[in-house]
Amino acid sequence: METENMVEQFGIDNPHKNKVHKILAHSYLFYFISLLFGLFLDFAFPLGVFGNSIAASIGIIFLIFGTFLIFWAQKSSLKLQKENITKETFFHGPYRYSRSPTHFGLFFLTLGFGIIANALFIVIFSIISFLITKFIFIKKEEEILVQKYGAPYLEYKKVVKL
């Protein structure tokens, strides 16, 4: 009984689950390292370009929106139906609008922080992180999800473009 719970909880019998989580962890770590690198460069070479209150207001909106999007995506992903998967299985919460809402949330979060802090390098590295994550990490994650879920995920991918 205990072994069955461990197998289910840790996905020991499901190699795709561990691969997806590993890729997600690497992409989140990449965002974090990019943020630290941007902070370092902004302390070494302070180049502020967002000095007005309108930019700070936009940064606050991005920060709040990014945080909300991450929490909404995490809460919605916990409700994913694991059996009898169809295309509609994936249409929960922000996943009906984006296949990777957590990454969009991280992008808005770091971009908003960079704008509020008037830190050009953080803004630049937020954009770079988003692009690298989109074209490397998310691409790998989606390949695994196609292997794991097959046709239902491919149909979902056709409908949800972002």
C-alpha positions in Angstrom: 0.0 0.0 0.0 2.8 2.5 0.9 4.7 1.6 -2.2 1.7 2.2 -4.4 1.3 5.7 -2.8 4.9 6.5 -3.4 4.7 5.3 -7.0 1.7 7.5 -7.6 3.0 10.5 -5.7 6.5 10.6 -7.2 5.6 9.4 -10.6 8.1 6.5 -10.4 6.1 4.5 -12.9 5.5 7.5 -15.2 8.8 8.7 -16.7 7.1 11.5 -18.6 6.0 13.2 -15.4 9.5 13.5 -14.1 10.9 14.7 -17.4 8.3 17.5 -17.7 9.0 18.6 -14.1 12.7 18.5 -14.7 12.4 20.7 -17.8 10.1 23.1 -15.9 12.6 23.3 -13.0 15.4 24.1 -15.5 13.4 26.8 -17.2 12.5 28.4 -13.8 16.1 28.2 -12.8 17.1 29.9 -16.0 14.7 32.8 -15.3 16.2 33.1 -11.8 19.8 33.1 -13.0 18.9 35.6 -15.7 17.3 37.8 -13.1 20.4 37.6 -10.9 22.7 38.4 -13.9 20.5 41.4 -14.8 20.7 42.6 -11.1 24.4 42.3 -11.1 24.8 44.2 -14.4 22.3 46.9 -13.2 24.4 47.4 -10.0 27.6 47.5 -12.0 26.2 49.7 -14.9 23.1 51.5 -13.7 21.3 52.5 -16.9 17.8 53.5 -16.0 15.4 54.4 -18.8 12.0 54.1 -17.0 12.2 57.1 -14.7 8.6 58.3 -14.7 5.5 57.3 -12.7 3.6 56.0 -15.7 6.3 53.4 -16.3 6.3 52.4 -12.6 2.5 52.0 -12.8 2.9 49.7 -15.8 5.5 47.8 -14.0 3.2 47.3 -11.0 0.4 46.1 -13.3 2.8 43.6 -14.9 4.0 42.4 -11.5 0.5 41.9 -10.2 -0.7 40.3 -13.4 2.3 37.9 -13.5 1.8 36.9 -9.9 -1.9 36.3 -10.5 -1.2 34.3 -13.7 1.3 32.0 -11.9 -1.0 31.2 -9.0 -4.0 30.7 -11.3 -1.9 28.3 -13.5 -0.6 26.3 -10.6 -4.1 26.0 -9.0 -5.6 25.0 -12.4 -2.9 22.4 -13.1 -3.7 20.6 -9.9 -7.2 19.9 -11.2 -6.0 18.2 -14.4 -8.0 15.0 -15.0 -5.6 12.2 -15.3 -7.9 9.6 -16.9 -10.0 9.5 -20.1 -8.0 12.5 -21.4 -9.5 14.5 -24.3 -8.7 17.8 -25.9 -11.0 19.5 -23.4 -9.1 18.1 -20.5 -6.4 20.8 -21.0 -8.9 23.7 -21.1 -8.8 24.7 -17.4 -8.0 28.1 -16.1 -5.4 30.1 -18.0 -4.6 27.0 -20.1 -7.5 27.8 -22.3 -5.6 30.8 -23.5 -2.0 29.7 -23.3 -0.2 26.4 -23.2 2.4 27.8 -20.9 0.8 30.4 -18.6 3.4 30.0 -15.8 6.2 31.1 -18.2 4.1 34.1 -19.3 3.6 34.9 -15.6 7.3 34.7 -14.9 8.0 36.9 -17.9 5.5 39.6 -16.7 6.8 39.2 -13.1 10.4 39.8 -14.0 9.6 42.5 -16.6 7.4 44.3 -14.1 10.1 44.2 -11.5 12.7 45.5 -14.0 10.4 48.4 -14.9 9.6 49.3 -11.3 13.3 49.1 -10.4 14.2 51.2 -13.4 16.7 48.5 -14.3 17.4 48.2 -18.0 19.4 45.0 -17.8 16.7 43.2 -15.9 14.2 44.1 -18.6 16.6 43.0 -21.4 17.3 39.7 -19.6 13.6 39.1 -19.0 12.9 39.3 -22.7 15.9 37.1 -23.5 14.8 34.6 -20.8 11.3 34.5 -22.2 12.5 33.9 -25.8 15.0 31.2 -24.8 12.4 29.5 -22.6 9.8 29.6 -25.3 12.0 28.2 -28.0 14.1 25.7 -26.0 12.5 24.6 -22.7 8.8 24.8 -23.7 9.6 23.1 -27.0 11.1 20.2 -25.1 8.2 20.1 -22.6 5.7 20.0 -25.4 7.5 17.1 -27.1 7.2 15.1 -23.9 3.5 16.1 -23.5 2.8 14.9 -27.1 4.4 11.6 -26.2 2.5 11.3 -23.0 -1.0 12.4 -24.1 -0.8 11.9 -27.9 -3.7 13.1 -30.1 -5.6 15.0 -27.4 -2.6 17.2 -26.7 -2.0 17.8 -30.4 -5.6 18.9 -30.9 -5.3 21.2 -27.9 -2.1 22.6 -29.4 -3.9 23.4 -32.6 -6.6 25.4 -30.8 -4.4 27.2 -28.2 -1.6 28.9 -30.1 0.3 30.7 -27.4 
